[in-house]
């Protein structure tokens, strides 16, 4: 049995007290992976951004809002886990300055200066030691090449490649890539079905290997 950390859902980066940057991640894949890991007998910790899905009650759930918060809490939890599945879609940019009051309309274009947020999987991957890390890459072009670059850059053991059609969808179509560029599996179906197969691969290659 392993103690598995799963990051899930989107994050929010506020522009002012009521507006924020985010994406369409629903948390469904993270929820399905948690259910599959629990069904396989593992212990699960979920660090999740704001979602409406209901995570399994058997999992330990830590709620966060921003990418910085997700990194902080995930780092704390990773210290007691055997591996990480980074399926969350953290917001990659945040405003350089957050306005203290609601921005009023002026009839003129609004210019936002954005800076990058921390890369959660890359940060934890660099600190993993003997633990394992599975990343997710959502790409729109040169998909496999970009996913393999991320696999190397983020020190992942496996990378799961999917596309934007996975966002807020009940189904998913993915490729599981190994460090040598091999396509371990091409999977499609409902997110619970795909998650079950991913967990079987993780179990065979990383947990019980």
VOPAGU-2260 file (C-alpha; in pm, 1 decimal, decimal comma):
REM VOPAGU-2260
SITE   aa  ch    i         X         Y         Z
SITE  UNK   A    0       0,0       0,0       0,0
SITE  UNK   A    1     119,9     351,3     -80,2
SITE  UNK   A    2      30,5     694,7      49,6
SITE  UNK   A    3     -54,0     888,6    -266,7
SITE  UNK   A    4     -74,2    1267,0    -297,5
SITE  UNK   A    5    -307,2    1394,0    -569,8
SITE  UNK   A    6    -327,2    1760,5    -669,0
SITE  UNK   A    7    -659,0    1837,1    -835,6
SITE  UNK   A    8    -873,4    2109,7    -984,6
SITE  UNK   A    9    -790,1    2466,9   -1086,2
SITE  UNK   A   10    -647,6    2750,8    -884,7
SITE  UNK   A   11    -750,1    3116,4    -879,3
SITE  UNK   A   12    -526,4    3420,6    -901,2
SITE  UNK   A   13    -714,0    3734,0    -799,0
SITE  UNK   A   14    -699,4    4058,6    -997,1
SITE  UNK   A   15    -905,0    4251,6    -743,4
SITE  UNK   A   16   -1129,9    4145,2    -451,8
SITE  UNK   A   17   -1394,8    3993,9    -684,1
SITE  UNK   A   18   -1224,1    3901,1   -1012,8
SITE  UNK   A   19    -967,8    3631,6   -1080,0
SITE  UNK   A   20    -782,2    3433,7   -1345,8
SITE  UNK   A   21    -857,4    3060,1   -1363,2
SITE  UNK   A   22    -935,7    2777,7   -1608,0
SITE  UNK   A   23   -1206,5    2520,7   -1677,7
SITE  UNK   A   24   -1060,5    2233,3   -1475,5
SITE  UNK   A   25   -1344,9    2054,4   -1294,8
SITE  UNK   A   26   -1150,0    1821,8   -1063,7
SITE  UNK   A   27   -1323,8    1516,9   -1216,4
SITE  UNK   A   28    -999,4    1346,9   -1320,3
SITE  UNK   A   29    -847,2    1407,6    -979,2
SITE  UNK   A   30   -1158,4    1268,7    -814,3
SITE  UNK   A   31   -1153,9     961,6   -1039,9
SITE  UNK   A   32    -785,6     899,5    -966,9
SITE  UNK   A   33    -851,7     927,8    -594,2
SITE  UNK   A   34   -1134,2     674,6    -620,3
SITE  UNK   A   35    -914,5     439,2    -825,6
SITE  UNK   A   36    -624,2     469,1    -579,8
SITE  UNK   A   37    -852,2     399,4    -283,7
SITE  UNK   A   38   -1006,5     101,0    -464,3
SITE  UNK   A   39    -653,1     -35,1    -515,0
SITE  UNK   A   40    -597,0     -19,2    -138,6
SITE  UNK   A   41    -386,4     297,0    -120,3
SITE  UNK   A   42    -411,9     590,0     117,0
SITE  UNK   A   43    -497,6     917,7     -57,3
SITE  UNK   A   44    -436,7    1282,2      21,4
SITE  UNK   A   45    -598,0    1537,3    -211,8
SITE  UNK   A   46    -485,1    1898,3    -236,9
SITE  UNK   A   47    -755,5    2070,1    -439,2
SITE  UNK   A   48    -845,7    2409,8    -570,0
SITE  UNK   A   49   -1210,2    2524,9    -585,6
SITE  UNK   A   50   -1431,6    2256,2    -745,3
SITE  UNK   A   51   -1788,9    2132,3    -719,9
SITE  UNK   A   52   -1711,9    1760,3    -747,3
SITE  UNK   A   53   -1746,8    1550,6    -433,7
SITE  UNK   A   54   -1421,9    1378,7    -344,0
SITE  UNK   A   55   -1436,2    1036,1    -173,5
SITE  UNK   A   56   -1483,3    1066,6     200,7
SITE  UNK   A   57   -1206,2     811,3     263,7
SITE  UNK   A   58    -947,2    1056,6     130,8
SITE  UNK   A   59    -783,9    1334,4     330,4
SITE  UNK   A   60    -874,8    1660,3     156,2
SITE  UNK   A   61    -686,5    1989,1     181,2
SITE  UNK   A   62    -852,8    2289,8      19,0
SITE  UNK   A   63    -656,5    2576,2    -135,7
SITE  UNK   A   64    -728,9    2870,2    -364,9
SITE  UNK   A   65    -412,2    3005,3    -526,4
SITE  UNK   A   66    -122,7    2829,8    -696,3
SITE  UNK   A   67     111,3    2947,3    -421,7
SITE  UNK   A   68    -117,4    2794,7    -158,6
SITE  UNK   A   69    -137,6    2468,3    -353,8
SITE  UNK   A   70     240,7    2446,3    -367,1
SITE  UNK   A   71     278,0    2518,2       3,7
SITE  UNK   A   72      19,5    2261,6     114,3
SITE  UNK   A   73     127,1    1999,7    -142,0
SITE  UNK   A   74     487,2    2033,5     -27,5
SITE  UNK   A   75     381,0    1980,2     334,6
SITE  UNK   A   76     177,6    1670,1     244,1
SITE  UNK   A   77     437,8    1527,2       4,8
SITE  UNK   A   78     678,6    1494,2     296,4
SITE  UNK   A   79     472,4    1199,4     426,8
SITE  UNK   A   80     371,2    1048,2      90,6
SITE  UNK   A   81     526,4     784,2    -133,6
SITE  UNK   A   82     435,1     952,5    -458,9
SITE  UNK   A   83     255,8    1239,0    -631,8
SITE  UNK   A   84       1,3    1244,4    -913,0
SITE  UNK   A   85      -9,8    1606,1   -1029,2
SITE  UNK   A   86    -338,2    1624,7   -1217,2
SITE  UNK   A   87    -431,6    1976,1   -1100,5
SITE  UNK   A   88    -439,2    2261,8   -1352,2
SITE  UNK   A   89    -286,4    2545,8   -1151,4
SITE  UNK   A   90    -312,7    2894,5   -1295,7
SITE  UNK   A   91      25,7    2959,5   -1458,5
SITE  UNK   A   92      14,0    3338,3   -1425,5
SITE  UNK   A   93     -88,2    3592,6   -1164,1
SITE  UNK   A   94    -118,0    3970,0   -1175,4
SITE  UNK   A   95     200,3    4143,6   -1067,3
SITE  UNK   A   96     -16,6    4372,2    -855,6
SITE  UNK   A   97    -355,5    4286,0    -702,7
SITE  UNK   A   98    -587,1    4585,1    -671,3
SITE  UNK   A   99    -720,8    4640,1    -320,4
SITE  UNK   A  100   -1056,6    4768,2    -448,1
SITE  UNK   A  101   -1284,7    4649,8    -727,5
SITE  UNK   A  102   -1160,5    4784,3   -1060,0
SITE  UNK   A  103   -1420,4    5019,7   -1209,2
SITE  UNK   A  104   -1500,1    5045,5   -1578,1
SITE  UNK   A  105   -1345,7    5347,1   -1747,8
SITE  UNK   A  106   -1429,0    5281,6   -2113,4
SITE  UNK   A  107   -1058,8    5225,0   -2180,6
SITE  UNK   A  108    -861,3    4900,7   -2226,7
SITE  UNK   A  109    -736,9    4746,3   -1904,2
SITE  UNK   A  110    -373,5    4636,1   -1911,6
SITE  UNK   A  111    -266,0    4357,5   -1675,0
SITE  UNK   A  112      97,8    4279,9   -1607,1
SITE  UNK   A  113     118,9    3903,8   -1543,8
SITE  UNK   A  114     404,4    3705,0   -1394,0
SITE  UNK   A  115     449,5    3329,1   -1376,1
SITE  UNK   A  116     338,4    3132,4   -1071,9
SITE  UNK   A  117     552,9    2849,9    -927,4
SITE  UNK   A  118     552,0    2514,5   -1109,0
SITE  UNK   A  119     417,4    2275,1    -846,6
SITE  UNK   A  120     510,3    1943,5   -1009,1
SITE  UNK   A  121     857,2    2067,4   -1110,0
SITE  UNK   A  122     924,3    2193,0    -757,5
SITE  UNK   A  123     814,6    1869,3    -591,3
SITE  UNK   A  124     982,5    1660,6    -859,9
SITE  UNK   A  125    1314,8    1828,0    -783,8
SITE  UNK   A  126    1266,8    1736,8    -417,1
SITE  UNK   A  127    1127,9    1385,2    -463,1
SITE  UNK   A  128    1433,8    1181,6    -365,7
SITE  UNK   A  129    1327,7     815,0    -371,2
SITE  UNK   A  130     962,1     900,4    -421,4
SITE  UNK   A  131     785,3     889,3    -757,9
SITE  UNK   A  132     602,8    1161,2    -952,0
SITE  UNK   A  133     339,0    1132,2   -1224,2
SITE  UNK   A  134     264,3    1450,4   -1414,6
SITE  UNK   A  135     -18,0    1553,2   -1645,5
SITE  UNK   A  136      45,4    1759,5   -1958,6
SITE  UNK   A  137    -239,8    1931,8   -2140,6
SITE  UNK   A  138    -113,9    2033,9   -2482,8
SITE  UNK   A  139    -267,0    2178,2   -2799,9
SITE  UNK   A  140      23,1    2135,7   -3045,9
SITE  UNK   A  141     333,5    1917,5   -3074,5
SITE  UNK   A  142     166,7    1728,9   -2793,4
SITE  UNK   A  143     397,2    1433,7   -2740,8
SITE  UNK   A  144     716,0    1636,9   -2782,4
SITE  UNK   A  145     600,5    1901,4   -2533,9
SITE  UNK   A  146     485,9    1635,0   -2287,0
SITE  UNK   A  147     824,9    1462,0   -2300,4
SITE  UNK   A  148    1003,8    1793,8   -2243,9
SITE  UNK   A  149     785,5    1848,5   -1937,1
SITE  UNK   A  150     849,9    1493,7   -1815,4
SITE  UNK   A  151    1223,9    1562,7   -1814,4
SITE  UNK   A  152    1200,9    1918,3   -1682,9
SITE  UNK   A  153     970,8    1823,6   -1395,6
SITE  UNK   A  154    1164,1    1508,2   -1296,0
SITE  UNK   A  155     858,8    1286,9   -1352,3
SITE  UNK   A  156     861,2     908,9   -1371,1
SITE  UNK   A  157     558,1     906,6   -1599,9
SITE  UNK   A  158     370,2    1177,8   -1789,1
SITE  UNK   A  159       2,9    1156,6   -1884,3
SITE  UNK   A  160     -68,8    1351,7   -2201,3
SITE  UNK   A  161    -413,6    1483,9   -2285,3
SITE  UNK   A  162    -572,8    1777,3   -2466,6
SITE  UNK   A  163    -806,2    2069,7   -2392,0
SITE  UNK   A  164   -1109,0    1852,1   -2468,8
SITE  UNK   A  165   -1048,4    1688,3   -2130,7
SITE  UNK   A  166   -1135,5    2010,1   -1947,5
SITE  UNK   A  167   -1472,3    1988,8   -1769,9
SITE  UNK   A  168   -1556,0    1668,3   -1957,9
SITE  UNK   A  169   -1684,9    1331,6   -1837,6
SITE  UNK   A  170   -1447,5    1148,6   -2072,0
SITE  UNK   A  171   -1076,3    1155,9   -2141,9
SITE  UNK   A  172    -829,2    1031,3   -2399,7
SITE  UNK   A  173    -467,3    1010,0   -2287,2
SITE  UNK   A  174    -124,7     870,1   -2359,9
SITE  UNK   A  175      94,9     754,3   -2073,0
SITE  UNK   A  176     458,3     828,9   -2154,2
SITE  UNK   A  177     771,4     682,3   -1994,4
SITE  UNK   A  178    1102,3     863,0   -1942,2
SITE  UNK   A  179    1257,1     702,6   -2250,6
SITE  UNK   A  180     973,6     836,7   -2469,0
SITE  UNK   A  181     788,7     505,4   -2488,6
SITE  UNK   A  182     409,8     521,9   -2506,4
SITE  UNK   A  183     321,9     291,7   -2218,1
SITE  UNK   A  184     -49,3     301,7   -2299,3
SITE  UNK   A  185    -310,6     487,8   -2503,1
SITE  UNK   A  186    -632,4     508,1   -2303,7
SITE  UNK   A  187    -979,8     642,5   -2374,4
SITE  UNK   A  188   -1316,7     625,0   -2204,4
SITE  UNK   A  189   -1488,0     774,5   -1905,5
SITE  UNK   A  190   -1259,9     944,5   -1656,4
SITE  UNK   A  191   -1318,2     670,3   -1396,1
SITE  UNK   A  192   -1222,6     405,0   -1653,3
SITE  UNK   A  193    -911,1     593,5   -1761,3
SITE  UNK   A  194    -816,2     662,3   -1398,6
SITE  UNK   A  195    -839,3     293,8   -1310,8
SITE  UNK   A  196    -601,8     203,7   -1593,0
SITE  UNK   A  197    -360,3     481,6   -1498,2
SITE  UNK   A  198    -351,8     354,9   -1140,0
SITE  UNK   A  199    -283,9       1,6   -1263,2
SITE  UNK   A  200      17,0     133,7   -1457,2
SITE  UNK   A  201     135,9     338,8   -1159,4
SITE  UNK   A  202     102,1      34,1    -937,8
SITE  UNK   A  203     289,6    -197,6   -1174,2
SITE  UNK   A  204     568,3      42,5   -1269,3
SITE  UNK   A  205     617,8     261,5    -963,3
SITE  UNK   A  206     457,6     124,3    -646,5
SITE  UNK   A  207     514,9    -250,6    -667,9
SITE  UNK   A  208     806,2    -253,7    -913,6
